[in-house]
Amino acid sequence: MSAETLIRDPDTLLSEWQALTERHHHLHQPQAAALLGLPEASLVAALSGQSATRLEGDPAEILERVAAMGKLIMAVSHHAGVLIGIAKPVRFQRAGQRFVLADDHNRLEVDTDAIAYIYVLINEKGMHGRERHLQAFDQDGRALFKLLVLYKRHAADLAALAEKYRSPDQRRSLALPLPIPVRPPETNLDPGPLCDDLLQWSKTETPILATVECPKVSLSCQTRQPKVYGMEDGFLHFSHATMKLHGRLGLLGQIDRSDSSWRCRRQDSTLTFQRMAEAA
């Protein structure tokens, strides 16, 4: 079925999305949207009246309230996967033209005028288990970030926030432009040097900084001695109690490498690994 038809038919869209998750193991929302040829916000809007609630109000006020909900996962997608910061306690502030959510290890920044759609999703039996999070999108329905509330004791707080800022507009179909299809880059990347560097860096006490930068949002996560694994299957998994990174090695794109950093670019997304100058 065409993307044009799906974007106007939320029930069929949900059926197609469910079918994809049954055919593809660990298929998450960004990949499902790409396979369906839709902006990611269309998938979430289709859940309105079920597990999703569209919010309306001052984004700064909404984000400040979510920041107070204990331990959060802050997730930003990049061209090869996703970077995740696991933060507690979370501080919210304005920094010039950006909102900032941060703790001692992670820092999420988003342009103040970039957020066009905000949804809260609450579902104890979602497609990937329990869902208890906020998602923000730009005016074209592209995902900016997700904030997942980890502590069960704050589930009622998130539900109350959804009710307080509930938008009168709970349409299940959004008038969004369809994304331009992007072919995966053809690459002969040898992941060996990257894996070797990260494995070596992970054995020392020197901090490693992983950063995703996009035009409207960025996320930086600093850690020491993370677990690095999975390269033999074409994936990179970078894991610690305060952060996680997942990526397909073949999608890293253009690489700039130095003795202390890797920078991977594709389109408007940049993924950087940097070994800090010295241990803090």
C-alpha positions in Angstrom: 0.0 0.0 0.0 1.3 3.5 -0.9 2.6 5.9 1.7 0.1 8.4 0.5 -2.8 6.1 1.4 -1.3 5.0 4.7 -0.8 8.6 6.0 -4.6 9.2 5.5 -5.7 5.8 6.9 -4.5 5.4 10.5 -6.1 2.0 11.1 -4.4 0.5 8.1 -1.2 2.2 9.1 -1.2 0.6 12.5 -1.9 -2.8 10.9 1.0 -2.4 8.5 3.2 -1.3 11.4 2.3 -4.3 13.4 2.9 -6.6 10.5 6.4 -5.1 10.1 7.3 -5.7 13.7 6.2 -9.4 13.4 8.4 -9.9 10.3 11.5 -8.0 11.6 13.1 -8.7 14.9 13.8 -5.6 17.1 12.3 -3.3 14.5 11.8 0.1 16.2 9.8 3.1 15.4 12.3 5.0 13.2 13.1 2.0 11.1 9.4 1.2 10.7 8.7 4.7 9.6 11.5 4.5 7.0 10.2 1.2 5.7 6.7 2.6 5.3 8.0 5.8 3.7 6.3 8.0 6.3 7.4 10.7 8.7 7.8 9.2 12.1 5.2 11.5 13.7 2.5 9.8 11.5 3.0 6.5 13.4 2.6 8.2 16.7 -0.4 10.3 15.6 -2.2 7.1 14.5 -2.1 6.0 18.1 -4.0 9.0 19.3 -7.0 8.0 21.4 -5.3 4.7 22.2 -1.9 5.0 23.8 -0.8 8.4 22.5 -1.9 11.9 23.6 -1.0 15.0 21.6 0.1 17.9 23.9 -0.4 21.6 23.5 1.4 24.3 25.5 4.8 25.9 26.3 7.4 23.3 25.4 9.8 24.7 28.1 7.1 24.2 30.8 6.4 20.6 29.6 10.0 19.6 29.4 10.8 21.1 32.8 8.0 18.9 34.3 9.3 15.8 32.6 12.8 16.5 33.8 11.6 16.3 37.3 10.3 12.7 36.9 13.3 10.9 38.3 15.6 8.8 36.0 15.1 9.4 32.3 16.3 7.9 29.1 17.1 10.6 26.5 17.2 9.2 23.0 18.3 10.8 19.7 18.4 8.9 16.4 21.4 9.2 14.1 22.0 8.0 10.5 23.3 4.6 11.7 21.1 4.0 14.8 20.5 5.7 18.1 22.4 7.3 21.0 20.8 7.0 24.4 21.7 8.9 27.6 20.5 7.4 30.9 20.3 10.5 33.2 19.6 11.2 36.9 18.9 13.7 38.2 18.0 15.8 35.2 18.4 19.5 35.1 16.4 21.7 32.7 17.4 25.1 31.5 17.4 27.5 28.6 20.8 28.2 27.0 20.4 30.9 24.4 18.1 29.6 21.6 18.2 26.1 23.0 16.5 24.0 25.7 18.9 21.8 27.6 18.3 18.7 29.7 21.4 17.4 31.4 23.0 15.5 34.2 26.7 15.0 35.0 27.2 12.6 32.1 24.6 13.5 29.4 23.5 16.7 27.7 20.5 17.0 25.3 20.1 20.3 23.5 17.2 21.2 21.1 16.4 24.4 19.3 13.6 26.3 21.1 11.6 26.8 17.8 12.1 23.3 16.5 9.4 21.5 18.4 6.1 21.4 16.5 4.5 18.2 17.8 4.7 16.7 21.3 3.1 13.4 22.3 3.0 11.4 25.5 2.7 7.6 25.0 1.6 5.4 27.9 1.0 1.7 27.2 1.9 -1.2 29.5 1.7 -3.6 26.6 3.2 -1.7 23.7 4.9 -3.2 20.6 8.2 -3.3 22.5 6.9 -3.8 26.0 6.0 -1.0 28.5 5.8 2.4 27.0 6.0 5.5 29.2 7.6 8.4 27.3 7.3 11.7 25.6 8.2 12.2 22.0 8.9 15.5 20.1 8.9 16.1 16.4 9.6 19.0 14.1 7.1 20.6 11.6 7.8 17.9 9.0 7.2 15.1 11.5 10.8 14.2 11.9 11.8 12.9 15.3 13.8 15.2 17.5 14.1 13.2 20.7 12.4 10.9 23.1 12.3 11.0 26.9 11.5 7.7 28.6 10.4 7.8 32.3 12.0 4.9 34.0 10.6 4.9 37.5 7.1 3.4 37.9 6.3 5.8 40.7 6.3 8.7 38.2 3.8 6.9 35.8 0.9 8.9 37.4 2.9 12.1 37.0 3.3 11.5 33.2 -0.4 10.7 32.9 -1.3 13.8 34.8 1.0 15.9 32.5 -0.7 14.4 29.4 -4.1 15.4 30.8 -3.0 18.9 31.8 -1.5 19.7 28.4 -3.9 17.6 26.3 -4.5 19.3 22.9 -8.1 19.7 21.6 -6.6 18.4 18.4 -6.3 14.6 18.7 -6.5 13.8 15.0 -5.0 10.5 14.1 -3.8 11.6 10.7 -1.4 14.6 10.2 -1.0 16.6 7.0 2.8 16.0 6.7 5.1 15.9 3.7 6.3 12.5 2.8 10.1 12.1 3.3 12.3 11.8 0.3 13.5 8.2 0.0 17.1 7.8 0.9 19.2 4.8 -0.3 21.6 3.4 2.1 25.1 4.5 1.1 27.3 2.0 -0.7 30.4 1.7 1.4 33.5 -0.5 1.7 34.1 0.7 5.3 36.4 -1.6 7.2 35.0 -1.4 10.7 38.2 -2.8 12.1 40.0 0.5 13.0 36.9 1.9 14.6 36.3 -1.2 16.7 40.0 -1.4 17.6 40.1 2.2 18.7 36.9 1.9 20.8 38.0 -1.3 22.4 41.4 0.2 23.3 39.8 3.4 24.7 37.3 1.4 26.7 40.1 -0.3 28.7 41.4 3.0 30.2 40.0 5.4 32.7 40.1 8.2 30.2 36.6 9.4 29.5 35.0 8.8 26.1 32.5 11.3 24.7 29.9 10.1 22.1 27.9 12.8 20.4 25.1 13.0 17.9 24.7 16.3 16.1 21.8 17.3 13.9 20.7 20.7 12.8 18.0 21.1 15.4 19.1 18.7 18.2 22.2 17.2 19.8 23.0 14.7 22.5 26.3 14.1 24.1 27.1 11.2 26.5 30.4 10.9 28.4 31.4 7.7 30.0 34.4 5.6 31.2 35.2 2.0 30.3 32.0 1.2 28.4 31.3 -2.3 27.0 31.9 -2.4 23.2 30.6 -5.4 21.4 28.6 -6.8 18.4 30.9 -5.8 15.5 31.0 -9.3 14.0 27.3 -9.0 13.1 27.8 -5.6 11.4 26.5 -3.7 14.4 28.2 -1.5 17.0 27.0 -1.7 20.6 28.5 0.8 23.0 27.1 0.3 26.5 27.4 1.7 30.1 25.1 2.3 33.0 24.8 5.9 32.0 24.5 5.6 28.2 24.1 3.3 25.2 24.7 3.5 21.5 23.5 1.2 18.7 24.6 1.5 15.1 25.0 -0.3 11.8 28.6 -0.2 10.8 27.7 -0.1 7.1 25.7 3.1 7.5 28.3 5.2 9.3 29.1 7.1 6.1 32.0 9.5 5.6 34.7 8.9 8.2 37.2 11.4 9.6 39.7 9.7 12.0 42.5 11.0 14.2 44.4 9.5 17.1 41.7 10.6 19.6 38.5 10.8 17.7 36.2 9.4 15.0 33.7 11.5 13.2 31.1 9.8 10.9 28.9 12.0 8.7 25.9 11.3 6.5 23.5 13.9 5.2 22.7 16.2 8.2 23.7 13.8 10.9 27.1 13.6 12.6 28.2 10.9 15.0 31.4 11.5 16.9 33.5 9.4 19.3 36.1 11.4 21.2 38.7 10.3 23.7 39.1 13.1 26.1 42.5 14.6 26.8 42.8 13.2 30.3 40.8 11.6 33.0 38.7 14.0 35.0 
